[in-house]
Amino acid sequence: MTATAVKPNLLGTLLTRLTGDEKHAPSAFSTLDVLWVLYDRVLRVSPDTADEPDRDRFLLSKGHGPAAYYAVLAAKGFFPADWLDDLGGPQSPLGHHPDRVLIPGVEVGTGSLGHGLGLAVGTALGLRAQGFDARTFVLLGDAELDEGSNHEAIAYAPAARLDRLTAIVIDNQSATHGWPGGIARRFPGWSTAVVNGRDQDAIEEALRHRDQDRPHVVVATVEPKG
């Protein structure tokens, strides 16, 4: 399915069409700039190439607040903007967690936190095994890093030299425990960048970075939750 893309300045209008999940509105707004930069400037994927085997992959590990994700996908023409008017409805493909079977452009069903980074590691391994140069990006929340499965993925990725893997962590100071020295210190063996999560040019520069021998993590800081 290919829908009509919209102008970037209409993105906020699309987001406000999504109602019924106000609880997770901070999660949606915290990710909006990163998601837009990914789909508008960085990812090698479009509605016309969404099934190509060598496309870049994006996984929304922070899947419990997908409103901004839906707005960006609609803005880029992956599905009609009218879908945004029925979030979570009985006949709507747009659930409160994204579903790869129902929504064009969605790579994986998520929402149970702590699984996305492990899935991204497996995706990057699979693409490399098939000889593709595609990159894998995964977006996490800072609190999500308290889930233990992330630490296994963090340790494995540099050991496997997954240089086509980029993790993006949205830091809105919602983590329960925090981390001495900042979130980037949680990723030993990775190349790291810390950027203003509202500065789209800085986000793009950080996301385009690729180390030839190790994975990359971008920490995008935004206003505190609440």
N, C-alpha and C positions, 0 to 999 in steps of 0.2 A: 504494500500500500504506500502510495506517495501522496501527501497532502500539500497544500500550498504553504510555503514558509512565510513568516511575517518579518517586519522590520524590527531590529533590536530594541527600539524605543517602545515597542508594544509589549515587551516581555513582562513588565510589571502588571500591565492590564490583564494579561493571560493568567498570571499568578492569582490575582484577586478574584478570578472566576471560580477558583477552587475553594469550596466551603465545606464545612462538616468535619474538619480535622484541626480545629483551632488549637488543641492541646499541643500539637507538634509544629505550630507555626514558627517558633524560634529555630527549630531544626531546618525548616525549609528556607527561611531567609538567610541563615548562616551559610548555606551552600550555594546560593544563587549565583554569585560572581564566578566562583570556581567552575560550576557546571557550564555557565555560558561560555567562558574562555575555552574550556575543553571542547565543546561542540562547535563553537564558531571559529576557533583558531588552531586547534591542536590535533584533535582526533582525525584519523583517516577513516572516516565512516560517514555515510549519508543515507537517506532513505533508499537511494538507488543501489547502494553497495552493502546494505545491512546484512546480506546473506553471503557475501564474498568471503571465502576462507582466509584470505590474507588481510582482512580488515583489522584495524585496531579494536581492542576490546575495552569497554568501560564497565566496571562493576560498582554498584552503589551498595556498599556494605551498610551504610547508614540508612537502611531501607525503611525504617519506621516513620520517616518524615519525608515522603517522596513528592510533595507538592511542587517544589521547585524543579525537580527532575521532570515531572510531567509537563510543566510549563515550557521548559527548554526543548523537550522532544517535540511538543506541538509547534513551538516557534520555528524549529528547523524542518518541519514538514513530515515527521515520522507518522503522525496521525492527525486527524482533523481537530481543530481547536474546539469544536462543539463538544467533544468528549469531556472537556474540563468542567462542563456545567453539571456533571453527574458523578462526582467523586463518591465511590463506595455505594452507588445505587445498585439495586438487585440485577439490573441488566447491563451495568457499566463494566467495561474492561478495566477501569482504573480503580483498583482496590487500595486499601490503606497500606498495603505492602505491594511493591511492584511484582508483576507476574510475567515471566518471559513468554509464556504460552499465549497470553492475551494481548500483550502490548508490543507493537513493532518497535524495534530498536533496543529493547531491554534484553540484556544478556543472561541474567540470572535472577531467580526469585530470592528476595532477601527481606529482612525485617527482624529476624532473630539475631541479635547482635553478637559479634565476635567471630563470625564465620567468613566474612568477605575477604579478608586478607589471605586466609588459607586457600580459598577458592581461586583467588588471583594468582597465587604461587603455582597452583596446579595448572591454571590456564596458560601462564607463561611457559611452564615446562612443556606442556603439550604443543604449543605453537613452535617452540624451538625444536622439538623432536620431529615436527613435520617440515622443518626447514623454512618456516615463514619468518620474515623480519618484522612482523607486526608487534606493536607495543601493547602492554596491558596496564591499565590504570585502575586504581581502586580508591574509593573515597570512604574514609572512616571518620567517626566522631572521636573527640578526645576521651570521653568517658568509656567508650567502647574498648579502649586499650586496657582497661582493667580486667577484661576477659582473658583467661589464661591461654586460650588457643592462639591468640595473637602472638604471644611470645615465642611459641614454637615456629610459627611462620616467619617471624622477624629473624630468628636465628638461622633458619634453613635457607632463606633467600640469598644472603651473601655467600653462604657455603656453596650453594649451587651456581653462583655467579650469574644470577638472573638480571642481566644488565638491561633488559627490555621491560622490566617491572618498575612502575612508579606508584607509590602510595601517597595519598593526600590526606592529611589529618586536619580537620576543622577544629581549631582551638578556640572555644568560646567559654573556657574556664568552667566547664561542667563536670570535669573529672572529679571523682570523690577523693582520690589520694594525691593527685598531681604527680610531679616527678622532679627530683632535684636537678637543677640546671636546665630544665625545659624539656618539652616532649621529644625534641630531636635526639636527646641523649638516650632515649629508649631504643634507638635503632643502631646499635653498634655494627660496624661493617658496612653500613649504607652510606652513600653520599647524601648530604642533607642541605636543605634550604629552608629558611624561615622568612615568610613574606606577609605583608598586609593583605588579608583576605578580601579587601575591597579595592585593591589596586590591580586592575585587570592587566596592565602591562607587566607589572612585576610577577603576577601569577603566570602569565604566558612564558616569560623568560625562564622561570623556575621549572615549569612543566616541560619545556623543550630540552632542558638539560638531560644528557644521557652519558653516564660513565661507561667506559668500554669494558669494565670488569666487575661491576657490582650494581645492585639495585639502588633506587633513588627514592627519597622521601621528601615531600614538601609539606611543611607545617604552615597552614594559613590561619593567621590570628584575626579574629573578628571581635565585635563587642560582646561582653559577657552575657550569658544567657539570663534572661529575666530583667 
